[in-house]
Amino acid sequence: MSIIVSTLARQTYEAIRHRILTGEMTPNSPVRQDAIADALGVSTIPLREALSRLEQDGLLTSYPNRGYVVRPLSADEAREVFTLRLKLEPAAAAEGALKASEADLSSAKEALKNLELAQARGQPGEHVTANRLFHMALVRPGAGVVTIQILERLHVLAERYVRMHLEPHGRDARASREHSEMIEAWAAGDEQRIEALTSDHIQHTMNDLLDQLET
């Protein structure tokens, strides 16, 4: 029974997470637990597990006697998340370029291919998840367990902001060019170039987001 509940909780988590990432569940909106349970055909136990995990991800906030609310997007959070990525990710990608095996290179290229396919399909929730997987593929070969866990957490928090960043026309094309340059430098083992490219890529995204959120 516990395995079934765990599976339902994971499926429920993915379904609600997708709704948040695509904007179907908007910032500051309450989570209608009864409606979600009916729509997904799940009971209270897996739903509560899913909501608790989404709160840990930073996508929901719970309030006494009010239940869960979708967390708002803010300039302060965007600045903090992307500043922390700037401190960790460029150096981790450079280290990954030095230590990557042929299997790591194949995985990174596959992650970029999946990202480009998701982008072409125009599915925001799918696209931002593929973006996270690509970035993590560049850092995983050279990073320790703690660094990977921290960066995974930061990327989960960043996903809604990445979706927002890509909404204006033309930004997806720029991001695609930057990703192509990054994988080329990474595959060549050029640690200085991949570090600079990763830093510029994150900084560009943060600057755009702050312009959007602070106006």
Long-range contacts (C-beta under 8 A, 24 or more apart in sequence): 5-45, 5-46, 5-49, 6-46, 6-49, 8-42, 8-43, 8-46, 9-45, 9-46, 9-47, 9-49, 9-50, 9-53, 10-50, 11-40, 11-42, 11-46, 12-36, 12-40, 12-42, 12-46, 12-47, 12-49, 12-50, 13-49, 13-50, 13-53, 13-54, 15-40, 16-50, 16-51, 16-54, 17-54, 17-57, 17-59, 17-125, 18-125, 20-54, 20-59, 20-60, 20-70, 20-160, 21-124, 21-125, 21-128, 21-129, 21-159, 21-160, 21-163, 22-123, 22-124, 22-125, 22-163, 23-124, 23-163, 25-70, 26-70, 27-70, 27-71, 27-72, 27-73, 28-69, 28-70, 28-72, 29-69, 29-70, 30-66, 30-67, 30-68, 30-69, 30-70, 31-60, 31-67, 31-68, 31-69, 31-70, 33-67, 33-68, 57-156, 57-157, 58-156, 58-157, 59-156, 59-160, 73-160, 73-161, 73-164, 73-213, 74-213, 75-209, 75-210, 75-213, 75-214, 77-157, 78-161, 78-206, 78-209, 78-210, 78-213, 79-206, 79-210, 81-154, 81-157, 81-158, 81-161, 82-158, 82-161, 82-202, 82-203, 82-205, 82-206, 82-209, 83-206, 84-150, 84-154, 85-151, 85-154, 85-155, 85-158, 85-202, 86-199, 86-202, 86-203, 86-206, 88-147, 88-150, 88-151, 88-154, 89-135, 89-139, 89-151, 89-198, 89-202, 90-194, 90-195, 90-196, 90-198, 90-199, 90-202, 91-195, 92-138, 92-139, 92-142, 92-143, 92-147, 92-151, 93-135, 93-138, 93-139, 93-142, 93-182, 93-186, 93-194, 93-195, 93-198, 94-142, 94-191, 94-192, 94-194, 94-195, 94-198, 95-139, 95-141, 95-142, 95-143, 95-191, 96-138, 96-139, 96-140, 96-141, 96-142, 96-143, 96-186, 97-138, 97-142, 97-185, 97-186, 97-187, 97-188, 97-189, 97-190, 97-191, 97-194, 98-142, 98-189, 98-191, 99-141, 99-142, 100-141, 100-142, 100-186, 100-187, 100-189, 101-141, 104-137, 104-140, 104-141, 105-187, 107-137, 108-134, 108-137, 108-138, 108-183, 108-186, 108-187, 109-183, 109-187, 111-137, 112-179, 112-180, 112-183, 115-179, 116-176, 119-172, 119-176, 124-163, 124-166, 125-163, 127-163, 127-166, 128-159, 128-160, 128-162, 128-163, 129-159, 131-159, 131-162, 131-175, 132-156, 132-158, 132-159, 134-179, 138-182, 138-183, 138-186, 138-194, 138-198, 161-205, 161-209, 162-205, 164-209, 164-212, 165-205, 165-208, 165-209, 165-212, 168-208, 168-212, 171-208, 174-204, 175-201, 175-205, 178-204
